[in-house]
């Protein structure tokens, strides 16, 4: 029997047995309670960055509303005694159709955030998509992952040499795919962050992939060697500026005291802001990336049927239907709304994954029923991280696996192949 065949019952019974002894779960299973518990443990800047969305948060709400428009129709009298949630992606068998989506700057939540998430993924055997904006270098995250699968998310930099370096490093750590995030050529209008004037990257947070990269390090050293001249008066130090300086010194490689006296941490941030994104990126540029790696290339951020068709035409290996969890465009379409259309136009030629709005196993079930091969989980695992570190991430992902397993059973499904559109009805 597969390890995950009975995860639903095992997780349930474990919680109930502990409850009989007077112990409640440290990590809430109810999504709203999990979110509230995480908020209590996060600083305001961390909460604003992780939980906030673009503008008036309408796309975030649209993501959730899109799930509510589909209702599950269970089937009865089927043998559901053994279930199998395994899925194959790019030649590797995975125990469940769940991946940890990339989330940047989680060092704001916990100093060991990415390493803790990697340990959780390792304990469950599920893939982690390592963020370009992680707070630990990809090599350290890979070590924490052990034998667990890993993909690397690529924000396409304005510097080609840096892009090549990231890709080479991703290959070296054994990445199973390069996930190119398309929808962040510039940061969205994120009002929660704007209200408190907080951007983690300005404080040196979330740029560990850069400061650990030889190409980026050379760019920073060149910047320090040829300082920019300015006629603007030097501002007087303020408490906020001192806190930023301390943050830069803590986040940059090397000792804290040494970094306080060094121009490198500030130069690293200035260099990052210059090279972070490439607004001029076009479809034709994908050929450049294909020439530089044999890894599968997956495009994340597709919500348009025409773009899905173009992705297939340009020879990519997979797409992730996603609107960045509502963080980029306010008033955008819910990602699940367009999933069936995109699955239809792709026609099974490449795997279609889904991201944006999943809060529980039943949500994952709906996305799978609408044609997704697997789903990426974002904010929920970050909330688990805030509540209980690696154990919190493992608990949240375990809950998702358990609820998906139970939902499969209660709808008469024993394999992922049996989860299909006939199990859903649009809300009247």
N, C-alpha and C positions, 0 to 999 in steps of 0.2 A: 504494500500500500504506500502511495506517495506521501511524503512528509506533510504536504498541505491538504491531503484529502479531507481530513477531519478538523482542520484548524478552527472552523466555526464553533464546533462543539467544545473543542479543547479550550479556546479562549473564554467562551461563555462559562463553562464549568469551573475553570480556574478562578474566575472572578466571583462566582457564586459561592464556591467553597471558602474562599478567603472572607467573603462577606459573612458567612456563618460563624467565622471566628472573630468577627468584629472589625475586619480590615476592609476598607474601601480602596478602590484604585487611586493611585497617586495622580494618574492622568485621566481626566474625565473622558467618557465615551461619547457623551452628547456634544455635538459640534459647538453649540453656543456656549456651553460651560467650558469646553476646552479653550475657546477663544477668550472668554472672560478670565480664565486662570492665567493664560499667557499674558494678557494685557497687564494684569497685576504685577507680573514679574519683569516686564520690560520697561526700560526707560521710555520717556515720551518720544525722543528721536527714533529709537529702535521700533517702537510700535507704529509710528507714523510711516516709517519706511516700509515695514513688512506688510502692514494691514491696509495702508492707504492705496487708493486708486486715483485715476485721472479725474480732474474737474469735479463734477458733482456726484461722482461715484456711480453714474448711471450704467456704465458698461458692466461694472461689477454686479449690479443688481440684475442686469439683463442676463448675465451668465447664470445666475441662480434661477431666474424666472424661466429660462429655457428648459431647465430640468423639470420644473413643475408642470410644463405643458405636455409632458409625456407620462402616461400611467402604465404601470406594469400589469399584465394579465397572466396570473399563474395558471399552470396546467397541473392536473391531478392524476393520481394513480399511475405513477411512473416509478421505476426502481431508481432511487436516488441514494442508495446506501453507500456508494463509492463515487467520489467526484474528483475531477482532475482539472486544475486551473493552469496547467503548464501551457506555455506559448513559445514559439520559436521566432526569434528576431535576428536577422543577419547571421544565420548559421549557429546561433547559440540557444539552447533550451533554457528557459527561465521558469522558475517555480510558480509565478503568478504574473498576470498582465499589468503589473504596477511598477512604475519607476519613480525615483526621487527626482523631481524637476529641479533645474538649476535655480538657486536663489543666491543673490549676491549680498555682500556686506553683512553676513550674519555674525561676524565678530562683534557687532553691536549687541547681539543677544547673549552670546557666550564667547569667551576667548578661544575656546577649542571647537567652535561651532561646526566647521566642515569636517573635522576629524571625528567628532562625535557622531555626525550624520553618517560618515563612512563606516564607523563601527556598527551602527545600527543596520545599515544596508548589508554589511558582511554577515551579521547574525541571522538575517533573513534570506540571504542569497539573492537579493534583488538588485537591479542596476541603480547606480547613482550617476546622474548627469552632472559632471563637475563644472561649476560655474567659472567663466572667465573672471568674474568679479568676486571670487572666493577670498576668504581671509587667511587661507593657508595655501602654500604652493601645491600644484597638482601632484608633484612627486610625493609629498608628505601625505596627501589624501589617498593616493594610490597605495601607499604602504599600509594605511589604516584599513583600506578596503580588502587587503589580502587577496583571496581568489575571487571575490565578488566582481561581477561585471561592472565596467565603468565606460561611460561615453564622455566626450568633452564638448562643452558648449563653447562656440566661437563667436565673440563679437568681432566683426571684421574691422580691424584697425585701419587708420589712414596710412599706416606704414606697412608696406608689403613685406619687408624683411621681418618685421615683428610677427606678422601673420604666419609666415613660413616657420618662424621659430616656435610659435605656439603649436602649430600642427606637428612639427617634428617631436616636440616634447610629448604631445598627446599620443603619438605613435609609440614612443619609447616606454610610456607607462602602461601600454597595453589597452588603449581605448578601443572600443568596439565600433565606434562611429564618431563622426564630427557633426555636431548639431549647430547649424548656422542660424543664429537668431536674427531675423530680418526686420523686426518691427521696432527697433530701438536705434535708428540712425541718429536720433537725438532723444533726450529724456522728454517724456510726456509732461503735461501740466499737472503736476502732482500737488494738489492743494494742501494736503496734510503736512507735507514737508515744507512747502512754501510758507505756511503760516508760522512756522518756527525757524525758518531760515536754515534748515538742516539738510545737508547733502553729505553722506558719509565719505565720499571719495575726496572731498576737499580736506577732510581731516585725516587722510591717509588710510582710511578703512576700505576694505574690499579691493585692494589693488595688489594683493600678494603675488598673483600670477605675473604681474608686470615687474615688480621689484625683485623677483627671483629669476628674471629672464636676462640672458646675456646681451641680447640686442637692446632691450629697454635700458639696462644698466649703462650701456655705452652711450645711448642717447642722453641719459641724465648727466653723465660725466662730461659730455660735450657741452651740455647746457651750462653747467657750472663753470667750465673753462672759458666760455664766452658769454658772460653775463649781459643781460639786456639793460640798456640805460633807460632811465625814466626821469622826467622832470616833476613828477607828482611828489608832494611832500610825504614824508614817512609818517604814517599814523601813530598816535600815541598808543602804547600798550593798553589793552582793556582786559578784564577778566575772561571774556570770551576768547580773545586772541591768545591768552596764555593757555587756556584749555585746549585750543586747537594745536598750539605748539606742542603741548604734552602728548596729545593724541598722535601727532605726526611722529614724535620721537618713539612712542611705544610701538607703533605699527611698522615702522621702517626696520629692515634687517640691521642687526648690530645692537650695541648696548644703548640703553636709554640716555645715560649721561653724555655719551659720545655723540648721539644724534641731536641732543639739545644744542650742541655747539657746532654741528655740521650743517652746511647748506644743502646737503643731499636730500633729506626728507621733503623739504619744500620744493626743491627742483623736481623731485619725482612726481609730486602732485601736479605741478605745472606741465610737466611733460605728458603725463597721463591725460590731462584735459585736452591737450593738443592732438593726441593720437588715438583717443578712445574709439571714435566711430568714423565711418566714411559715408557721408550723406550722398555721395555720387555713385554708390554701388548700384550696379545694373545686372540684369539677367546674364548678359554676355560674360560677366566677370566669373561666373561659376566655372567656366572652362579653365580659367587660371588656377582655381583651387583643385579641380580634378587632375590637372597636370602635376600637382604637387603631393598628392596622397592617393593611396589605393584603398583607404578606409571608406566605408559607406558614408555618403553625404546626405544628411537629413536637414530639411528646411523647416524651421520653427517660426510660426507667425502667419500661417496661411489661413485666411478666412474668405477668400474670393475664389469662386469656381474657375474663373479665367486664370488666376495665378496657379491654382492646382494643376490645370491643364499644361501651363507653361513649365511647371516644375517637372512634370513627366517628360515633356518634349525636350527639356534640357538635360535629361539623363540622371537626375538625382535618384537616390536610393530609397528615400522615404520622406514623408512630410508629417508635421505635427500641426493639427488644426488648433490654433491658439490666438487669443487676443491679449496675451501677456497678463492674464488675470484681471483685465480691465485697467491696467496701469498706464496705458499709453494714450488711448483715444477715448474721450468722454462721449457718450451717446452712441457707442459702437454696437454692432449686432452681437447678440449672445453667441459664443462659439459653438455651442451644441446645436443652435438653430441651423447652421450651415453645414454641419457634419454630414448629414445624409446626402446632400447634393454633391459634396466633394468626394465622398466615397463612391458615388455613382459615376462621376466623371473620370475618376482614377481607374475604376473598373478592375481592381485587383492587380494592376501592373506593379505597384509598389505598396508597401504597408503604409496605412494611414493611422497615426496615433492621435490622441486627443489630450488637450490640456485646457484648463480654465474653468473654475467653478466647482470642481468635485470636492465634496465635503464628507461623503460616506460611501460605503460599499454599494449601496443601491444606486447612487449616482454613477459609479463606475460601470455597473451592470447596464444602465441605460445607454451609456456611451458605446459599450461593446455591442449592444443590440442594434445600435444605429450604424455599426460597421467599423468602429475603431478596432485595431488589432491589439492595442494596449493603451493605457492612460498614464499620464504624468501627474503626480501629486505635488502641490506647491505649499501654500500657506499652512495646511493642517500639520505637516511634519515640522514646519518652523515653529508652530505653536507648541507642539510636543517637545521640541528642543528647549524652548523657554521654560517649560514646566519641569522637565526632568532630564535634560541632557540627552545622551545617547539612549538611555532607557526610555525617555519620553518619545523620541523618534521611533524607536522599535515598537513601543506600545501603540502609537497612532497608526503606523503602517500595519501592525498586527490586527488592529480593529478593522481597518479597511479590508484586509484579506478575509477576516472572519465574517464580516457582513456580506461580502461578495459571495463567499462560499455558502452561507446560509440562504442568501437570496437565490442563488442557483438552485439549491435543493428545493426551496419552497415554490419555485416556478417550474420544477420538473426537469432541470438541466443537470447533466453530469459532466459535460465538457464545454469548453468555450465555444466550440463549433455549433453547439445547440442553442446558443444565445443569439437570437435573430430578431428581425423587425416584427415578426408575428407576435412576439411577446409584449409589444407595446401598442398603445392606442393613444392618438392625440386627444388632449382634453377637449371636451365639447365647448 
